[in-house]
Amino acid sequence: MTIRRLGDTIFLEGVCAVEDAEILLQYLQAGADLIDWSDCTHLHAACFQLLLAARVPMSGTPANPDLSRWLAPILHSAGLTIQGVAAETLCEMEP
Amino acid sequence: MKELLIQFVAEAGDLLREAGEDLLALERVPDDADAINRLFRSVHTLKGSSGLFDVQPLTRALHAAEDIFQAVREQKLALTPEMVDLTLKTLDQVGRWIEHLDQTEELPTDAAPIATDLVAELRGHFNRGPIEALVNSFASKADASDVTAALDRWFGKDAMAGAAKAARDEPINLVSYLPEEGCFFKGEDPLHLAMQIPHLQALGVDERSPWPALYDLNPFNCNLGFHALSTADRPELETLFRYVPTQVTITELASSVLAAATPSAGSGLILPAVVEALLREQIDLLELAAPAEEQAGRVASAARVAINALRFAGHSEEAATLEAAQAASLAAGSSTSLLGALAQLLRPEVASASIVPDQVTSTEASPSAPNEPIERAASRTLRVDQQKVDSLMNLIGELVVAKNSLPFLARRAEQQFGSRELGREIKDQYVVIDRIAQELQGAVMAIRMMPVGQVFQRFPRLVRDLARKLGKQVDLVIEGEDTEADKNVIESLFDPLLHMVRNSLDHGVESPEQRAACGKSGTAQVKLLARRDGDQVVIEVVDDGRGIDPEVIKRKAYERGLIDEARLAAVTDDEATMLVFAAGFSTAETISDVSGRGVGMDVVRNAVEKAGGRIAMTSVKGTGTTVRIELPLSMAVSRVMTVALGKNLFGVPMDLIEGIVKIPRSDVVRIKTSEAFVLRDRVVPLVRLTQLLDMPDDETTGEEIAVLVVRVNGQTVGLGISAFGEGMEVILKPLEGMLAKIAGYAGTALLGDGRVLLVLDLKELI
């Protein structure tokens, strides 16, 4: 199993191929707080675009240096910005 | 058909025509503000109305064209002839679709792919779609600030700075890679491929279309596009993408472009769209009036959102500035300094860096359209089915016939009933009715009259297209487009005119170089002139081209076997020019798709003669050619002369008749089986009408024969008949149904006493 779910975290491990995209989408549709891709060695474009669309924050640094160098900045800018909005909207209600 | 669709089809025709005219006007005078405004409005209105129907491809094509016109209007784009071609092509296609809609109430099945191609072509010149924009942005020479903004959005500042460093003042390649939507099914992994780019310096992604909600997402549809900066040289990059060459554009960027995009160059702060929107929301929040005790909370929360957003976007310096502003605001108990700091971050040039969806821009422009007074609605013309006018015409025809029976009645009153007084009274009444009938006839004729401009207006476009195709410069001058003639005449005019104008452009007008060599101006002039001359309309096509060389015409005519050697020697120059109209004549050395198949001019002559007109050509070698067409104003009423043949009456069209003579039988000369007589020192063949019509020979044995001298197919012929009748105006009705197959008759007309007059078609008979 290259894509696994534990609580609200989705784990991407090893080679995430095109056929894994469907299960990843199901997990994302069900709702997830965090995606851990520390052990990911290959990420297929189909899975990658789901991560972009879902904008769930990523945690960890992938084992594959190419992934961490090129994809991490892209995913971080997409996911974390939105995360910031969600958190702060809550703050706004406090006063 | 639905009422609404009928209206749309009618309106669309007008709008398309206006748009076409304005587009041509704009090509001549590129900064004609009125023309571009009208053009934009026409296309915009048409697109808007098309949205009411299920014609999505049509709407899309118009939308793409509208975007171009809008950019032209805002002077972001200069209109090139290629773009005019393309947009005209789009308008033509839309016109064809509208016709199809008119007939079948739906678009043809191939509309969607055609629209896609058209849109792609249009967008190629100018585009705004998110992904097409970046793939083509450099090809379409987007201005430098846009490039900078786009680069920054894709790669971020840090990566850009890194890339600039790696490039070391050398040019760097921007690779834009837009995989197919279905590429996953081909086993491709575009992401992997993108990361394989040699000497990759920066990688960015873009979505083909905005991300749908997760529930609507199809995971196997590739919605990604990639941009990469690489210091590798082009062949290396091309090798990598050798299997998907069409999906990749490689553009060389000067290192200065990168430098401009990095913050050190001070091009202003460029924020991701999300961050920018967030900051704006905070400003709105702060600007709302709030009780004093809530003010501090608001400032704190707004500041926190803004600072976090900026930090995530990697702008920690700006975040620090905001923190300071927040502190100042809290201390002062007002939101002013924080507001100021936020506003500072959102300077106009920052705002312009974000991509504005094109829907927004087009709706902004739309209010101008409805505000304009709609002149068309105030038009006082009436659209009437032609059939209604035709039936009115027929009724008047019957009235004329009925009226013509009154003189017969008057004669009967006199002769049979011996009442002269009654006869005279009937004649008086006849004069009154006759006058009213004539006026009525004139009025209905006037309804059928159309300005020649209806035909002429199609020519500016045709001439432009042809001239471009032939590589010639031609100025079309139209004069007298208000001249009116019967609708049938006007309609019969287009094809001959088309042939003539084509001929002028193809054979008459020289290339700009040749013209310069002859000392003429590079731009040739072709004139379309119309004027009224008595009961005729005269149309002339005049060009200032190379003219016609009679010697060449003679030789060609001889080579093609149109004249024999004897004739070749005898033909005068004027006659030679007229040889152009002979069937099978062509001077063009090669057959082009413009003209030169040798069917042109004789087709023209036939069409004109069929409409009852005449054609003539004059030409001066080296200075130009004039073709002159004379057509009757109206074809509805024909003047005929009645001739008696035994007990039968026939009509002969008056315009063919040269004269009437009576010759003594003894003067008829027999040449073998043919007969001839001498008329004004010329030998004229004599044909007996009875023979032509296969009727029994005339038994009358008078001293003289009545001969109608007619000119048919360029020859003078004497037509032997029994007796002359009178000239009259008749409404000629063509033979219909089973009778239509009978050759030799132009049609029938009703006589005042109820008899049917057969009108002969002498061209076919002789």
Interface residues (C-beta under 8 A of the other chain):
Chain A: V18 A21 E22 L24 L25 L28 Q29 H42 L43 H44 A45 A46 F48 Q49 L50 L52 A53 A54 D66 W70 L71 P73 I74 S77 L80 T81 I82 G84 V85 A87 E88 C91 E92 E94 P95
Chain B: G156 D158 A159 P179 F184 D189 P190 L191 H192 M195 L200 L203 G204 V205 E207 W211 P212 L214 Y215 L217 P219 F220 C222 N223 L224 P272 V274 V275 L278 E294 G297 R298 S301 R304 V305 N308 A309 F312 A313 G314
